[in-house]
Amino acid sequence: MRDMAQQPLSSSRQIGPAGLNRVLELVALVEDYDVAGLHAETDGGWSLALGKARLTWSADGTAVTKTLVPNLVIPHWASLLGTPRQAALNELRVNRLLSEHWPPVPVPLLLGTSRRGPSMTFEAVDGAPLGPKFPISLSGPDVDGLIAIALALQSYQPRRRWFRRLHVERRLRLHHRSDLIGDADAAALTLLAVSAGLRWHFAHGDITARNVLRDSQGRLVLIDWEWAGMYPAGYELAFLWFSLLEVPGARDKVAAAVPGHHQAGFLLSATLVQLLHLQMWLLRPNPHVAKHEETLRQLLQEVRSNSRKARPTLAPSSVPGSPLPHSSGMERPISHESASSA
């Protein structure tokens, strides 16, 4: 990978290839990255630094390479998601899978990979994201398009032993220790997680307006598969639902699209996604945290209501702090070995 020249581009007129200046919109849309800068490359290309990754476009604008930023320091709690390198290697392997077994939604064409970095080179998409991770406005058709992507992926169910898996037990223990949930909520969430009707599916794991590009032909293209793996059925729509807090009517649309047999997974997933972000914001405040805390309160109220209807009898081993009973989807967290062997 080429080194970036230390000359940030401040104007779209400084970018040569026609159409690529639209990526400047991405810089303006990114609201939750520590780093966002555009830099010229010595060979005529240019790079965009965004948080954990660096995107480098070829001089002719036809290819883009995504490379992990080295020497990242992450908070201790983030280790439950795996290291940035593990996430990058997961994305590399998933994109190889996508190139062999095409999903039912448009994705960028993979041109090459390297475990050094690691890095992936794609055919560049001539387009821009629908919005930031937390948009304040989206058109009705764009919301419908995001829902359609999430629903379409339900039919894409590859099976690989190396898939990362959402580790519910670790999440609940962390949030319990951080006082984001109390004993009763932890027990109710545990019951929901081990319920017989909970199904696990392969999922992208991060469907938001920021991770969907509209290309020059009007297609919606799904990018950034670093968190892909096995999740409760309903997780895709739950993450999308979470991200659309500020878009009027959008959450109602998403919730209405959840299939009946995925309701338990949707509720569990929405709660876990909300808890994870509140965990992040304990150290890094978010201006909208009060709204998200209210969302969590409402979700936990629904979880407790479901728990009372089920009239559970939880053994002591079923609460955070002790091992959970064995259940599908909760036995194997992402491991150094599984993330590093391609």
Stockholm file with secondary structure:
# STOCKHOLM 1.0

chainA/1-342         MRDMAQQPLSSSRQIGPAGLNRVLELVALVEDYDVAGLHAETDGGWSLALGKARLTWSADGTAVTKTLVPNLVIPHWASLLGTPRQAALNELRVNRLLSEHWPPVPVPLLLGTSRRGPSMTFEAVDGAPLGPKFPISLSGPDVDGLIAIALALQSYQPRRRWFRRLHVERRLRLHHRSDLIGDADAAALTLLAVSAGLRWHFAHGDITARNVLRDSQGRLVLIDWEWAGMYPAGYELAFLWFSLLEVPGARDKVAAAVPGHHQAGFLLSATLVQLLHLQMWLLRPNPHVAKHEETLRQLLQEVRSNSRKARPTLAPSSVPGSPLPHSSGMERPISHESASSA
#=GR chainA/1-342 SS CCCCCSCBCCSGGGCCSTTGGGGHHHHHHCCSCSCEEEEECTTSCEEEEETTEEEEECTTSSEEEEEECSSCCCCGGGGGGCCHHHHHHHHHHHHHHHHHSCCSSCCCCEEEEETTTTEEEEECCSEEESSCSSCSCCCHHHHHHHHHHHHHGGGCCCCCTTCEECCHHHHHHHHHHTTSSCHHHHHHHHHHHTCTTCCEEEECSCCCGGGEEEETTSCEEECCCTTCEEEETTHHHHHHHHHTTTSTTHHHHHHHTSCGGGHHHHHHHHHHHHHHHHHHHTTSCCTTHHHHHHHHHHHHHHHHHHHHHHCCCCCGGGSTTSCCCCCTTSSCCCCHHHHHCC
#=GC SS_cons         CCCCCSCBCCSGGGCCSTTGGGGHHHHHHCCSCSCEEEEECTTSCEEEEETTEEEEECTTSSEEEEEECSSCCCCGGGGGGCCHHHHHHHHHHHHHHHHHSCCSSCCCCEEEEETTTTEEEEECCSEEESSCSSCSCCCHHHHHHHHHHHHHGGGCCCCCTTCEECCHHHHHHHHHHTTSSCHHHHHHHHHHHTCTTCCEEEECSCCCGGGEEEETTSCEEECCCTTCEEEETTHHHHHHHHHTTTSTTHHHHHHHTSCGGGHHHHHHHHHHHHHHHHHHHTTSCCTTHHHHHHHHHHHHHHHHHHHHHHCCCCCGGGSTTSCCCCCTTSSCCCCHHHHHCC
//
